[in-house]
Amino acid sequence: MNQSTNQNQKPQFQTKRPLFDYESLNPTREDDDSIMDGFHYKSGCRYHFFEGVKYPLPCDTDETYRLKINYSISRYCWKGNIFYSPLENELAKGGIRVLDVGCGPGGWLLDMSTQYPNSTFVSVDISSMIRKDQQPSNMGFLQCNIHNGLPFPDNIFDFVFMSHMFTSITENQWQDVVDDLVRVTKSVGWIELMEGEYINSTSGPVTREIQTQLTILMRSRGININICPSVYNILKILKILKMKYSLVKLLLLLKWNCWRIELEDMFKISQKEMDDYETTLNIHGFYVQKKIILQKVKILGNSGIYYDVLSC
């Protein structure tokens, strides 16, 4: 079945009510007394319940598995290139400090720390998903909420990496997050961001309906699922950065995980549409270099006279 034939057909499934259970994904402490240690439990799934955290997906074993698959797909679509910043020689030589922000189960960091044993790798995430017995000696993990600020001094890392964080950062928080990434990056260090574009024109009618409802859900939490143009603009206006950009189109062959039985038929139709319409996902990669910042400072000379000199 070709795309032109599909476009003339009416959607095979329609619904007059929201597809997603907004209330279950926006719980309050009065809704459930199973909240402990910063987590909320709903329908057998574990969710974050930290102040200010908008992440709508679970943080349990199934979610860890999904994130591992997501990383494997990203690595595949980038043809095995797990980073694009021009630091391969420096990483191999050693002495490079790398930070992975929102590391999840640590797929990227485990690959990097194994491939470059002479450099140091640090990861941060609000959840601890990396098994300690998997961590090589040149890798460390720190559990923290990035919206409280990265717990590192200024100009400490040579390379800062962050990917697929659109569900964790509201549209209003992106500027602060990027500013903090820049802060902890050394002069002439590199920052690399990777995000997907989750609404596109190659979707079938049922898939578009799911995307529309997903957009509404995320907007209710302040999240923009098509954040890439905004990220580009944030990076572009920062005059202390030199930016490069890349884009890859990934053919979607993914299987929906349906958590509501009444939506099962709809997701099955969407799955078939992705095949019929050859639905693609655009993944955007931004890699930027922090420029050397020169400023005038006064230095007291031996003769007791102050001199203006340029300092990084």
C-alpha positions in Angstrom: 0.0 0.0 0.0 1.5 3.3 -1.0 1.3 6.7 0.7 -1.0 8.3 -1.8 -3.6 5.6 -1.3 -3.4 5.9 2.5 -3.9 9.7 2.4 -7.3 9.3 0.7 -8.6 7.1 3.5 -10.3 8.2 6.7 -8.7 7.4 10.0 -9.6 3.9 11.0 -9.9 4.8 14.7 -11.4 7.9 16.3 -11.8 9.0 19.9 -13.6 11.9 21.4 -11.7 11.8 24.7 -8.1 12.3 25.6 -5.9 9.3 24.7 -3.7 9.7 27.7 -4.6 9.6 31.3 -3.4 13.1 32.3 -4.3 12.7 35.9 -2.3 9.6 36.4 0.8 11.3 34.9 0.2 14.4 37.0 -0.4 12.9 40.5 -0.7 14.8 43.7 0.3 13.6 47.1 -3.4 13.3 48.1 -4.0 10.8 45.2 -1.9 8.0 46.5 -0.3 7.1 49.8 2.4 5.0 48.2 4.8 7.9 47.8 8.1 7.3 49.5 11.8 8.2 48.8 10.8 10.6 46.1 8.8 8.2 44.0 5.1 7.8 43.1 3.7 4.3 42.3 0.8 4.0 39.8 -0.6 0.9 38.2 2.6 -1.1 39.0 4.9 1.6 37.6 7.3 3.8 39.5 7.4 7.6 38.8 9.5 10.5 40.0 7.9 12.7 42.6 10.6 15.3 43.2 9.8 19.0 43.4 9.9 20.6 40.0 10.5 17.4 38.1 8.3 17.1 35.0 9.5 13.8 33.6 6.3 11.9 32.7 7.7 8.5 32.1 8.4 5.8 34.7 11.8 5.2 36.3 11.7 1.4 36.7 13.1 -1.7 35.0 11.0 -1.4 31.9 12.0 2.2 31.4 15.6 1.3 31.8 15.2 -1.3 29.1 13.5 1.3 26.8 16.3 3.8 27.3 18.9 1.1 26.4 17.0 0.4 23.2 16.7 4.1 22.5 20.5 4.5 22.8 21.2 1.5 20.6 18.9 3.0 17.9 20.6 6.4 18.1 24.0 4.7 17.8 22.8 2.8 14.8 21.3 5.8 13.0 24.5 7.8 13.5 26.4 4.8 11.9 28.3 4.0 15.1 29.5 7.5 15.7 28.6 8.1 19.3 29.9 11.6 19.3 30.8 14.2 16.7 32.9 16.8 18.6 36.5 16.7 17.3 38.0 15.2 20.4 38.9 11.7 19.4 42.7 12.2 19.5 42.6 14.0 22.8 40.3 11.4 24.4 42.6 8.6 23.2 45.7 10.4 24.5 44.1 10.9 27.9 43.6 13.5 30.5 40.2 14.6 29.1 37.3 15.1 31.6 33.9 14.2 30.2 30.4 14.9 31.7 27.3 13.0 30.6 24.2 14.9 31.7 21.0 12.8 32.2 22.9 9.6 31.6 20.0 7.2 32.3 21.3 3.6 32.3 24.6 4.8 31.0 24.9 3.3 27.5 26.8 6.2 26.0 29.1 6.6 29.0 29.9 2.9 29.3 30.9 2.8 25.6 33.0 6.0 25.9 34.8 5.1 29.1 35.6 1.6 27.7 36.8 3.0 24.4 39.0 5.8 26.0 40.4 4.3 29.2 42.9 7.2 29.7 40.2 9.9 30.1 37.9 10.5 33.0 34.1 10.2 32.7 31.5 11.6 35.1 27.7 11.0 34.8 24.7 12.7 36.5 21.1 11.7 36.6 18.1 12.1 38.9 17.9 8.3 39.0 20.6 5.8 39.7 20.2 3.3 36.8 23.9 2.2 36.3 25.0 -0.9 38.0 28.1 -0.3 40.0 29.7 -3.6 39.0 29.4 -2.4 35.3 31.4 0.8 35.9 35.1 0.9 34.8 37.6 2.5 37.0 37.7 5.7 34.9 33.9 6.3 35.3 31.9 7.8 38.1 28.2 8.6 38.8 26.6 11.3 40.9 22.8 11.4 41.5 21.4 14.9 41.3 18.6 17.1 39.9 20.1 19.2 37.1 17.4 21.8 37.7 19.1 22.6 41.0 22.3 23.4 39.1 25.2 21.1 38.2 27.3 20.4 41.3 30.6 21.2 39.7 32.8 24.3 39.6 33.2 26.5 36.5 35.4 25.5 33.6 36.0 21.9 34.8 35.1 19.6 31.8 36.6 19.4 28.4 33.5 17.7 26.9 29.9 17.9 28.0 27.3 15.6 26.4 23.5 15.5 26.8 21.0 13.6 24.6 17.2 13.0 24.4 16.3 15.1 27.4 13.2 16.8 25.9 10.9 15.0 28.3 12.9 16.1 31.4 13.3 19.9 30.6 10.4 22.3 30.2 10.6 24.9 27.5 11.3 27.6 30.1 14.1 25.6 31.7 16.2 25.0 28.5 18.0 28.3 28.7 19.1 27.8 32.3 20.2 24.2 31.5 22.3 25.3 28.5 23.8 28.1 30.5 24.9 25.6 33.2 26.4 23.3 30.6 28.4 26.2 29.3 29.4 27.2 32.8 31.1 23.9 33.6 32.8 23.6 30.2 36.4 24.8 29.8 37.3 27.5 27.3 37.7 25.8 23.9 35.9 22.8 25.4 33.0 21.1 23.5 29.3 20.7 24.3 27.2 18.2 22.3 23.4 17.9 22.4 21.2 15.4 20.6 17.4 15.6 20.4 14.6 14.2 18.2 11.9 15.9 16.3 8.8 14.0 17.3 6.1 15.6 15.1 6.6 15.3 11.4 4.6 15.3 8.1 5.2 11.7 7.2 2.7 10.2 9.7 -0.6 8.6 9.0 -3.9 10.0 10.4 -4.1 7.8 13.5 -0.4 8.4 14.3 -1.0 12.1 13.9 -3.8 11.9 16.4 -1.5 10.2 18.9 1.1 12.8 18.3 -1.5 15.6 18.8 -2.6 14.1 22.1 0.9 13.6 23.2 1.7 17.2 22.4 -1.3 18.3 24.5 -0.1 16.1 27.4 3.4 17.4 27.3 2.3 21.0 27.0 0.3 20.5 30.1 3.6 19.9 31.8 5.4 22.8 30.1 7.3 20.5 27.8 7.8 21.1 24.0 8.3 17.9 22.2 9.6 19.7 19.2 12.2 21.7 21.1 15.0 21.4 18.5 14.4 24.8 16.8 14.4 26.5 20.2 17.7 24.7 21.2 19.2 25.9 17.9 18.3 29.5 18.7 19.5 29.3 22.3 22.9 28.1 21.1 23.0 30.5 18.2 22.6 33.6 20.3 25.3 32.6 22.8 28.3 34.5 21.4 30.7 32.5 23.5 30.0 29.4 21.4 31.0 28.3 17.9 28.3 25.9 16.6 28.1 23.0 14.2 25.0 21.0 13.3 24.1 17.7 11.8 20.8 15.9 11.1 19.8 12.2 10.4 16.5 10.8 9.4 15.5 7.5 11.1 12.8 5.3 9.6 10.5 4.4 12.4 10.0 0.7 12.9 9.2 1.0 16.6 6.5 -0.9 18.5 4.2 1.1 20.7 3.9 -0.1 24.3 0.2 0.3 25.1 -0.7 0.7 28.8 -4.5 1.0 28.3 -6.3 -2.0 26.8 -8.9 0.2 25.1 -6.2 1.9 23.0 -4.6 -1.3 21.8 -6.3 -1.3 18.4 -5.4 2.3 17.8 -1.7 1.6 18.5 -1.8 -1.4 16.2 -3.1 0.8 13.4 -0.4 3.4 14.1 2.2 0.7 13.9 1.0 -0.3 10.5 0.9 3.3 9.4 4.5 3.8 10.2 5.3 1.0 7.8 2.9 2.1 5.1 3.9 5.8 5.3 7.6 5.2 5.9 7.3 7.5 8.9 10.7 9.0 9.8 12.1 10.6 12.9 14.5 13.5 12.6 17.3 13.4 15.1 19.3 16.7 15.4 22.8 16.9 16.7 24.4 20.1 17.9 28.1 20.3 18.8 29.4 23.6 19.9 32.8 24.9 21.1 33.2 27.3 24.0 35.4 30.2 22.8 38.2 31.6 24.9 36.9 34.5 26.9 39.4 37.2 27.4 38.9 39.9 30.0 41.0 42.7 31.4 42.3 42.3 34.9 44.6 44.5 37.0 47.9 42.9 38.1 50.1 44.6 40.7 53.7 44.8 39.3 56.9 44.8 41.4 57.1 48.6 41.1 53.7 49.0 42.9 52.0 49.9 39.6 48.8 48.1 38.4 48.9 46.8 34.8 45.9 45.8 32.6 46.4 42.3 31.2 44.2 39.9 29.3 43.1 36.7 31.1 41.0 33.7 30.1 
